[in-house]
Amino acid sequence: MNTILYKQQLSQDVFLMRLHAPLIAEERQAGQFIILQTDDDYGERIPLTIADADTIEGSITIIFQVVGKTTKHLATFNVGDKLPALLGPLGKPTHIENFGRAVCVCGGIGVAPMHPIAQALKNAGNHVTVIIGARTEELIILQKEMSAIADELIICTDDGTAGIKALVTAPLKELCEQELKPDIVIAIGPPVMMKFCAETTRPYKVFTQVSLNTIMVDGTGMCGGCRVNVGKEVKFVCVDGPEFDGHLVDFDNMIARLNAYKEIERTHYKCFVEKAFNKNVKEVQL
C-alpha cells in the first residue's frame, strides 16, 4: 500500500505522483484531499488535494510544489518507494450541478486541485471557461489536460511569455461584463489571488467559491490551525470546507495567520536541506 507508481517533474519545483490507493480512488470526489506523511513516527502530516484518480489502476494523483521541509522530502521519493501513511479522502466534496456558465480561475499550483472540479463541472453539462495564471510560461502546468476539458481556455502570465500579459482578474472582469455573465466562479490559488477574484466578481453579484486548502494543517479538525472567518462565523477549513463563499471570507485575517510561522518553516527547511547534503547539522530545537 501507498507505493509510488509514477513520478514526473512538471516544472522546477512542481512534481506529479501517482500513488497506489485503490480505496481512496474509489471513494474520492472532486474537491477532496488526502493527508500523507513522509517520515515514520512523528513526521509532519501535510494535506494535498487529489488531482485525479484511476479506479482501474487503483491510484490517485497528487501534484505538489516544493515549499517546505516535507514537500522537499517527498520530492526525493521515487517509483517503488512507499509512504509511511496516507489518509483520505477528506473534506467536503465540491457541490456540482449544471449551473450554466462556470468559470474556473486557477493560479500557479492551483491548477492541480481545479482539474477534477473542472472535469466534474463539464460532465454535469456546464459551459466551462478555465483561466490559468502563472508568473511565466515555464510554470504553467496541466495546460493540455485543461484544454481537453474547457470550452474556453485563457492563459495569463505576468511576463507575457504565454497567453496574455495580465493577471487572471483581467479576463475574469471581462467575462463578468458580458451579457451572458458567469453563473458561478471557482477560484483556487494563492490567497491574494483568490481575494482579488472575489473582489472582481462582487460588483456583478456572481457567486464566487474559493478553496482555502493552503491553510490546512492536521486535516481532521483537531488542531484548529485552519480556522478562518467566513461572514460572522468561524469555520475550520479541513472539516467545514475546504471551499467557501469568497465574498464572505476574511482574507486579510487568513493571510496574516499564514505568515505567522514563516520563520519557523524557513528554519526547518534550511535544516533539512543542509542535513540532506551531509553537512552535519543538528536538528533545530524550537
Order of alpha helices (4+ residues) and beta strands (2+ residues): beta-beta-alpha-beta-beta-beta-alpha-beta-beta-alpha-beta-alpha-beta-beta-alpha-beta-alpha-beta-beta-beta-alpha-beta-alpha-alpha
